[in-house]
Amino acid sequence: MPRPTPPPDPNRSVFLLKPHLDGYRGCSTATVSREYPSVMLRPIRQSHPSLEVGGGKEEACTFIRFDLEGLPADRGPAGATLTLTVLWTDETRPRTLTVHRLLKPLQFWQLSWDYRNTSRREKWGDGETGSGPRPGIDYEEKPVATVRFRPVEEGRIDIDVLDAVKGWMRDPAGNHGLILRTEEEGRIAWFSRDWDPVDTRHPQLEVRFAESGLAPRKVLSSDSRK
């Protein structure tokens, strides 16, 4: 089970949670795909090195969770930004990504499209084989963020997840992570994951506190790379 490394200065105002930065080990990621319904994609590094999001016949969902245990519990966050690196895409038109809070605790390394726990053969949602994660059952139907972006190779997208982080800091036991998905047809992007050999491409979560006197970083819901 990944565990966080508490920051050395709990009074600082900006916390960057990123795999291996300052020893942080609290990030977990996984992808499930309709194309490979019974396969655990999390540990297969060589053949499946990225996080995928797609819809329709190529539906794929990405899960990501950051452990917030090291953040100061007595201060409310003023900003929280999830940053992802686009590794590759076969699209040039703008695409839409939605981000939802997960409703149940998951072992990310035991997920597949058919099962939320492959070792125990526990199926998703209402138990329908091949259903994948279900809205209102496995994740909140209303997204915490909707991002319209234009996929480009080696691009970065910033997602405002302040509402989710605020909720998790009020109720740490409710931090089950996020699911990233799309209603659009086809794969919309492949993102770098937590064990990418290039550190600068790792997913990261920046949490800011108002005590710094600095305004929270503004994160647009549209393409921030235009």
C-alpha positions in Angstrom: 0.0 0.0 0.0 1.6 3.3 -1.0 2.2 5.6 2.0 2.8 9.4 2.0 5.9 11.0 3.4 4.8 14.0 5.7 6.2 17.3 4.5 9.2 18.6 6.6 7.5 22.0 7.2 3.7 21.7 8.1 3.5 25.6 8.1 4.4 26.1 4.5 1.7 27.3 2.2 2.2 25.4 -1.0 2.4 21.6 -1.1 3.3 19.7 -4.3 2.4 16.0 -4.0 4.2 14.2 -6.7 5.6 10.6 -6.9 9.1 10.5 -5.4 9.4 14.2 -4.8 10.7 14.7 -1.3 10.1 11.0 -0.8 6.3 11.2 -1.4 4.9 7.7 -2.1 1.1 8.5 -1.7 0.1 8.4 -5.4 -1.8 5.4 -6.9 -3.0 5.1 -10.5 -4.7 2.5 -12.6 -6.6 2.1 -15.9 -9.4 -0.3 -16.8 -10.5 -0.9 -20.4 -13.5 -2.4 -22.1 -11.1 -3.9 -24.7 -9.3 -6.0 -22.0 -12.1 -6.7 -19.6 -10.4 -9.3 -17.4 -6.9 -7.9 -17.3 -5.3 -6.1 -14.4 -3.6 -3.3 -16.3 -1.9 -1.7 -13.3 1.2 -3.9 -12.9 1.9 -4.5 -16.6 4.4 -1.8 -17.1 6.1 -2.8 -20.4 2.9 -3.5 -22.3 0.7 -0.9 -20.8 2.9 2.1 -19.6 0.2 4.8 -19.6 -3.1 5.9 -18.2 -5.9 5.9 -20.8 -9.3 7.7 -21.2 -11.7 6.9 -23.9 -15.4 6.4 -24.7 -17.7 4.3 -26.8 -16.3 1.0 -28.1 -12.9 2.1 -26.8 -14.1 3.0 -23.4 -11.4 3.3 -20.8 -11.3 4.9 -17.4 -8.4 6.1 -15.3 -8.2 6.1 -11.5 -5.9 8.3 -9.5 -5.6 8.9 -5.8 -3.3 11.1 -3.7 -2.9 10.5 0.0 -3.4 13.8 1.8 -2.2 12.6 5.2 0.8 15.0 5.3 -1.3 18.1 4.7 -2.1 20.4 7.7 -5.6 19.4 8.8 -6.2 22.7 10.7 -6.0 24.9 7.6 -8.5 25.0 4.7 -7.1 24.8 1.2 -7.6 27.8 -1.1 -6.5 26.0 -4.3 -5.9 22.5 -5.6 -4.7 21.6 -9.1 -4.3 18.2 -10.6 -1.7 18.3 -13.4 -1.5 15.5 -16.0 1.0 15.0 -18.9 -0.4 13.9 -22.3 2.0 11.3 -23.7 0.3 10.7 -27.0 -3.0 11.1 -28.8 -4.3 10.4 -32.3 -6.7 13.4 -32.0 -6.3 17.1 -32.9 -9.8 18.3 -32.2 -10.8 19.5 -28.7 -11.9 16.8 -26.4 -13.8 16.8 -23.0 -12.6 15.0 -19.9 -14.8 14.6 -16.8 -13.4 14.0 -13.3 -15.6 12.3 -10.6 -15.1 11.4 -6.9 -15.0 7.7 -6.2 -17.6 6.4 -3.7 -15.9 3.3 -2.6 -12.4 2.3 -1.4 -10.5 0.4 -4.1 -7.3 -1.6 -4.4 -6.1 0.0 -7.6 -3.8 -3.0 -8.4 -6.7 -5.4 -8.4 -9.0 -3.6 -10.9 -10.2 -4.7 -14.3 -13.2 -3.8 -16.4 -15.2 -6.8 -15.2 -14.1 -6.7 -11.5 -13.5 -4.1 -8.8 -11.5 -6.8 -7.0 -10.1 -9.5 -9.3 -8.7 -11.6 -6.5 -12.1 -11.9 -4.8 -14.1 -11.8 -8.1 -16.2 -8.9 -6.9 -17.9 -7.3 -9.9 -18.6 -3.7 -10.4 -21.8 -1.8 -9.7 -24.9 -4.0 -9.7 -22.9 -7.1 -10.5 -23.4 -7.1 -14.2 -20.5 -8.8 -16.0 -18.5 -6.3 -18.0 -20.3 -3.3 -16.8 -17.2 -1.4 -15.6 -17.5 1.3 -12.9 -21.1 2.7 -12.7 -22.2 6.3 -12.0 -24.0 6.7 -8.7 -22.8 3.4 -7.5 -19.1 3.4 -7.8 -18.5 7.1 -8.5 -20.5 10.3 -8.1 -22.5 11.0 -11.2 -21.9 14.8 -11.0 -18.3 15.6 -11.9 -16.1 17.7 -9.7 -14.5 19.1 -12.9 -15.1 19.1 -16.6 -12.1 20.1 -18.8 -12.2 20.9 -22.5 -8.7 20.5 -24.0 -6.9 20.1 -27.2 -4.7 17.0 -27.1 -1.1 17.5 -28.1 2.0 15.4 -27.7 3.8 16.1 -24.4 1.2 18.6 -23.4 0.0 19.3 -19.9 -3.5 19.9 -18.6 -4.4 21.5 -15.3 -7.6 20.5 -13.6 -9.2 22.4 -10.7 -10.0 19.8 -8.0 -10.4 22.1 -5.0 -13.9 21.0 -4.1 -12.8 17.4 -3.9 -9.7 18.2 -1.8 -11.8 20.3 0.6 -14.2 17.4 1.1 -11.4 14.9 1.7 -9.7 17.2 4.2 -13.0 17.4 6.1 -13.5 13.7 5.9 -10.2 11.9 5.2 -11.9 8.5 5.3 -13.9 9.6 2.2 -10.7 10.0 0.1 -11.1 7.1 -2.3 -9.6 9.0 -5.2 -10.9 10.2 -8.6 -12.0 8.6 -11.8 -11.3 10.3 -15.2 -13.6 9.5 -18.1 -15.3 10.8 -21.2 -18.6 10.5 -23.0 -16.9 11.0 -26.4 -16.2 8.2 -28.9 -12.7 6.8 -29.1 -9.5 7.3 -27.0 -9.0 11.0 -26.2 -5.6 10.8 -24.6 -2.9 8.7 -23.0 -1.4 10.2 -19.8 1.8 9.6 -18.0 1.5 7.6 -14.8 3.2 7.5 -11.4 6.1 5.3 -12.4 7.0 7.0 -15.7 10.8 7.0 -16.0 10.7 10.8 -16.7 10.0 12.4 -13.4 8.7 15.7 -14.9 5.8 13.8 -16.5 4.5 12.3 -13.3 0.9 13.2 -12.3 1.0 15.8 -9.5 -1.4 17.5 -7.1 -0.6 21.1 -6.0 -2.5 22.2 -2.8 -2.3 25.9 -1.8 -3.3 27.5 1.5 -4.3 31.2 1.8 -2.0 31.9 4.7 0.8 32.5 2.2 -0.7 35.8 1.1 -0.5 34.5 -2.4 -3.6 34.2 -4.6 -4.5 30.6 -5.5 -3.3 29.7 -8.9 -6.0 30.2 -11.5 -6.8 27.0 -13.4 -9.0 27.2 -16.5 -11.5 24.6 -17.4 -10.6 25.1 -21.0 -7.4 24.3 -22.8 -4.7 26.0 -20.9 -2.1 25.4 -23.6 -3.5 27.7 -26.3 
